[in-house]
């Protein structure tokens, strides 16, 4: 028989079936537009150096 005490809902919140305590998901940092663009690959993306290219693809 499986343990159904802690169940994760579709929105990422964990719900304890026994006492119905709702546990919010861990807080995530909101990224700035600059941070998003630094990690998003797009056609025409330019890099300052080969080291920057290497670090981008190997993180």
N, C-alpha and C positions, 0 to 999 in steps of 0.2 A: 504494500500500500504506500502511495507517495505522500509526502508532507505538503500540505496546502496552506500552511500558516501564513507565509508571506507571498503575495501575488503582485506582480507588476502590471499596471494598467497600460493601455496604449499610449497615454500621455506621459509615461515615464515615472509616474508616482507609484510608490509602493503602498499597498494597503494591507494592513494586518487583519486577516479575516476574523480573528478571535475578538478583538476589541474595537474594530473599525477605525483605528487611529490612522490618519492619512499622513504619510511622510513625504514632504516635497522633494523633488529631484535636486541634486546638488546644483549649486549656483554656477553658472557659466559666465565667463567674461565676454562682454559685448565688444566685438572687434570694430576698430575704426575703418573707414574706407581705405586708408593707406595700408593698413595691416591686411585687409582682404585682398587688395591688389598685389601685395607682395607675395602672397601664397597662391594666387589664382593664375593658372597658365592660360594664355590666349595667343592667337596667331599674331606674330609681330612683336612678341615680348622680347625686350632687349636686356642684356646683362652687361654689367660693368667689366667683368673679368671671367676667365675660365673657372676660377675658384668659386665665384658666385653661382655659375651654372652648376658646377659639381655639387655645391651645398644645397641648391634648390631641388635637384633631382634625387639627392641621397639623404633627405631628412626623414 
